[in-house]
Amino acid sequence: MNNKFKIEKPEMINKTFRLPLELVERMQKIAQNKEVSLNNLVIQCCEYALKNIEL
């Protein structure tokens, strides 16, 4: 059988971004309420925005 469990780890990179304090505070509250990390929320927000942007 070829049903082996495969662990995938996406490649990550560290970047520093400057964000408005109010935006970070709002995002921290949302992340806490949804029980996800702030990093995870930022990734999801960016992915959503990029999928829905009009070019």
Secondary structure, 3 states (H helix, E strand, C coil): CCCCCCCCCCCCCCCCCCCCHHHHHHHHHHHHHHCCCHHHHHHHHHHHHHHCCCC
